[in-house]
Amino acid sequence: MKLREDIRNVAIIAHVDHGKTTLVDELLKQSDTLDSHTQLAERAMDSNALEKERGITILAKNTAVEYKDHKINIMDTPGHADFGGEVERIMKMVDGVLLVVDAYEGTMPQTRFVLKKALEQHLIPIVVVNKIDKPSARPEHVVDEVLELFIELGADDDQLDFPVIYASALNGTSSLSDDPADQEATMAPIFDTILEHIPAPVDNSDEPLQFQVSLLDYNEYVGRIGIGRVFRGTIRVGDQVALMKLDGEVKKFRVTKLFGFFGLKRQEIQEAKAGDLIAVSGMEDIFVGETVTPVDHQDALPILHIDEPTLQMTFLVNNSPFAGREGKFVTARKIEERLMSQLQTDVSLRVDSIAPDAWIVSGRGELHLSILIENMRREGFELQVSRPEVIEREIDGVKCEPFERVQIDTPEEYMGSVIEALGVRKGEMQDMIHTGNGQVRIIFLVPARGLIGFSTDFLSMTRGYGIMAHTFDAYLPMVPGQIGGRHQGALVSIDQGKATTYSIMSVEERGTVFVEPGTEVYEGMIVGENSRDKDLTVNITKAKQMTNVRSATKDQTSVIKKPRILTLEESLEFLNEDEYCEVTPESIRLRKQILNKNEREKAAKKKKIAAE
């Protein structure tokens, strides 16, 4: 069997924030790829503004580096489970993985998730223990944890015999020794281990073509671009080929452009052979998982599995009293066009129209959907969204709901309240490990709807010291009854106008206020959280009555508490089923679906009678 010894295809996988993207930067810098005058920005692979701000990778990216006359194709994958759809497909494109693990945190839920996917594809792993320079690093324990995880996930003997490299991506150092003093300012140990351990692709370029699309990109000029791997044969510009669609249909087209990856750039190439990772344009309706073959030898590869969405929200055209004031794109047609263009590249998303001005948008989690909303708002869109809801399914006649595997690291003193809070949300404790230094790690299995709105409570109950990470586990039989949700009522404005310091002071003792003096509000807008469990209508626009009588003590300076300004994620978590979040380029407002107080009360009575 002939191999292409000059190429290696490898993916970098890890839990979020364990240093994948920083490591790719260093590999790029220290390879023979970039010109000496090229300045590399920090986390150069995270190209989108939201990725840079939040320090997370949302979309999988690929780059290629040159090292000792070898070309190493590197795929940087997201760590968040919400973007797990990207990770699974990348596993098909590579022959091995670099599993990056934090030298202090060790294995986390996403480490488990991404490693499980890699082992299922029988990929060869290399473990990189990153952040070895941390004073709290515990490399020996972390390697033991990784080995235990491999055994637990059923790794075979070849996979269990993994090499380990110790590195500090931030400092650009690595070595084969777990002693931080042995770190050298080079990434050579990683490159050499890749060349030695990751198998070279099979060279069957003289056989009939098989190219499978694993990722999609979209470009205004050339339309859809399919990114994937040539598994067999050779593909050239100008070839007449057949596209084997997922539904069994076969479409013929001509390859108009081929792109290869070199460093951070895409370059046009004339041909690609088995083992190459490339991008192809010329097909309008190409989709993930489809195979490109010769017209006279139609042989499709197995279809890629894409995880189904687990969470849905309703997106609506904004119809609040302030609609159209701040956004550039406010019509149903514009919102629908934007959602449809998102479907061009995001295969884990579903969009179903339920009315001319409303759509059900389903995704892999709260983060997945909130990033879409945030991107739309930055592009000038104005819309309303409902509370996130989990998607239920019927499996073998049993009603099932998604469950999440939750890992919590917290100081021991807060352990009791965390266990109690997740118990109320029908969480089941799976494991508890004392990790030393007064810290404890607890693993739970929790219905996904129990986690909606939990992160804010979690941060306050652990005084900000707790770390929570969760990933989709499985669909399991539904837990009866109401789980999660908000326990407090809302403070709802009864009037339209500007919030005043005077009225905010009188409302403060009723709960937490969300608006600053001078903020414009409307009837039915939520201006705070009540300290009780019922909604309360308040007048937040009332001005102080001025009289011409003055006393020495009366007019002391009014001091109000700092209002709690909610982020987009916190706003979505806050929502109840009778509320919307209004999102515009300039504001995030919470509101009742029915703005008028009397009409709201009538609707609530009707609902109560219907329930009885």
Secondary structure, 3 states (H helix, E strand, C coil): CCECCCEEEEEEEECCCCCHHHHHHHHHHHCCCCCCCCCCCCCCCCCCHHHHHHCCCCCCEEEEEEECCEEEEEEECCCCHHHHHHHHHHHCCCCEEEEEEECCCECCHHHHHHHHHHHHCCCEEEEEEECCCCCCCCHHHHHHHHHHHHHHCCCCHHHHCCCEEEEECCCCEEECCCCHHHCECCCHHHHHHHHHHCCCCECCCCCCCEEEEEEEEEECCCEEEEEEEEEECEEECCCEEEEECCCCCEEEEECCEEEEEEECEEEEECEEECCCEEEEECCCCCCCCCEEEECCCCCCCCCCCCCCCCEEEEEEECCCCCCCCCCCECCHHHHHHHHHHHHHHCCCCEEEEEECCEEEEEECCHHHHHHHHHHHHHCCECEEECCCEECCEEECCEEEEEEEEEEEEEEHHHHHHHHHHHHHCCCEEEEEEEEECCEEEEEEEEEHHHHCCHHHHHHHHCCCCCEEEEEEEEEEECCCCCCCCCCCCEEEECCCEECCHHHHHHHHCCEEECCCCCCEECCCEEEEEECCCCCEEECCCCCCCCCCCCCCCCCCCCCCCCCCCCCHHHHHHHCCCCEEEEECCCCEEEEECCCCHHHHHHHHHHHHHHHC
